[in-house]
Amino acid sequence: MTTDLITITCTAPDHKTASDILAQAQKYFDDDSAEIPWFANGQPDFDDLQRDYKVYLNRKAAERQWDAENQAYIINITHRSEVTFQRGNTRGGHAVLKEWHDKKVGDLSHVEALSEEREHDIRRVIDSAAGKLSPTGSIERDGLRVIFRRIALSNRAAAQPAVVAWLEGQGCKNVEISIEQM
């Protein structure tokens, strides 16, 4: 099994930002129970998360079951929308897709759903669990340059874009990524 070691380098807009990025990342790097900075928008209450997670899972299961039970309807409505779009009737194609959406929403109205904000919190927690750094490598600063050197991410597909977006959100430019397979 190969392990990808990733080096992410960026240029911070100023020395204070470079220091802040280093401090936030180093805090997590030193203590993996600390808040993950690239997923840190304030953590919801644990009891709320636990309850919401059950609601989230129940809703996703109901949606999968609805899709399975309505497969013939989905195929029919998809075909109708494709034909409508192919005929150049964009408005009609969207109306067909809205009909499908409205039917699904109506049929699942008895299943509790989370607000967009609460579902976002759950998805962020799920993603953050997949975006942890392993305790390899280092985080360094050289002037305005911040360097995550030879780090391993538990789920690169989830975490790497989040780290890059976090750095860019801090004002970093010239984000570069190199990957070394071990």
C-alpha positions, 0 to 999 in steps of 0.5 A: 500500500502506498502513502501519499505525502503532500507538500502544500506551499503558499504565499501569505499576504503579510507576515501576520497572516503567515504567522496566524496560519502557522499557529492555527495549523501547528496547534492542530498538528501538535494535538489532533484533538484540536479543531481542524482549522480548514473545517473550523466555522464553529463547532455545533453542540455535540448533542445537537450533532448526534441528534442531527446525524440520526435525522440525516441518516434516516433522511438519506435512507428514505431518499435511497428507498424512494429512488429504488421504489420509483426507478421506473418513474425516474427513468420515464421522467428523465427520458421526458426531460431529455426529449423536451430539452433536445427539442429546444424547450428549456422551460419545458425540460425544467418543468419536467424536472421540477415535477420529479422534484416536487413528487419526491419532496411530497412523498418524503414530506413525512420524513424529517429533514434538516435545514440546509444549515444543520445539514451543512454542519453534519456534512462538515463534521463528516468531511472533517473526520476524513480530513485529518492530518496524520502526525507526519511531516511538518508545518513551516514558515519562511517569510511570507511562505507557509509550507505544509511539508510531507504531510499525510491526509487520512482522506486526500480527496476530502481534505486537500481541497479544504486545506487549499480553500482555507489557505486561499480564504486566508488570502494566500496566493501561489498555492502549490501542491506536490505529491510524493508516493511512499 
